[in-house]
Amino acid sequence: MPETERLSTPAPAGPEVFGEYGPAVVVAAAVVLVAAISAIDKVTGYDLQLGILHLVPIAMITWALGRKWGLALALVAVALWVGIFRSAHHYSLGVYFWWDGVVLLATFIAFVLVISRLREVLRSHELALTALEKMDTAAYVVDLQTEEVLSGNRMFRERFAGRGVEELKRLPGKESHFLLPDGRPALLRVLS
């Protein structure tokens, strides 16, 4: 693959993961899905355990509105599950039923935290690449652990793509160190 194709460039603006609808539509859709999943779960009974399907509306609302809304919907979904099956479970001790509820809630919370963090990282990456592209001089980012050019703006790709990091270091420019989202050290170089 040619070097110019390997360098990161901003992705073209595309649709959101769950569509380009406003918050009210996303909330309404998520609430309808939670209600439908809960109703189907009640009809099919405790043995089938469809509560995990609530991950879909929880993901929708977390992606569209953020962590707090995702956690709120997770609590609502678990409360509905507990309300539906509190007297329908077949365990000899009630503590097993409550354990199921705690595990379901913990799963939902972990899912919300992962989805919200993924959303933050993707949005910050898009923002950084967009800002890099708008610069009127050649600029690029280097992973300092692998000594590899991770991304460069249009001017960099047109003039300097394919050159090694050592050759690029000899060009005059300003440097700024930072950490990548995964914690690796990186360097932003703006060439003069």
MOLINVEN-V903478 format. One line per field, one symbol per residue. ss: DSSP state (a for helix, b for strand, c for the rest). phi: phi as a letter, one per 30 degrees, with the letter a starting at -180 (. if undefined). psi: psi as a letter, one per 30 degrees, with the letter a starting at -180 (. if undefined). A space follows every 10 residues. Layout:
ss=???
phi=???
psi=???
//
This chain:
ss=ccaaaacbcc cccccccccc ccaaaaaaaa aaaaaaaaaa aaaacccccc aaaaaaaaaa aaaaacaaaa aaaaaaaaaa aaaaaccccc cccaaaaaaa aaaaaaaaaa aaaaaaaaaa aaaaaaaaaa aaaaccccbb bbbccccbbb bbcaaaaaaa ccccaaaaac ccbbbbbbbc ccccbbbbbb bc
phi=.dedddddbd dddbddecjc cdeddddddd dddddddddd ddddjdddhc edddedddde ddddcjeedd dddddddddd ddddceccdc ddbdddddde dddddddddd dddddddedd dddddddddd dddddcbdba ccdddchbdd aadeddddcb ejdddddddd ddlcbbdacd edjddbbccc dc
psi=kkefffkklk kkkalleglh lleeeeeeee eeeeeeeeee eeefleffig ffffeeeeee eeeefleeee eeeeeeeeee eeeegefflg kfkfeeeeee eeeeeeeeee eeeeeeeeee eeeeeeeeee eeefkglkll kkjfefhkje llleeeeeef kfkleeeeff kklklkklkl fgfkklkkkj k.
//
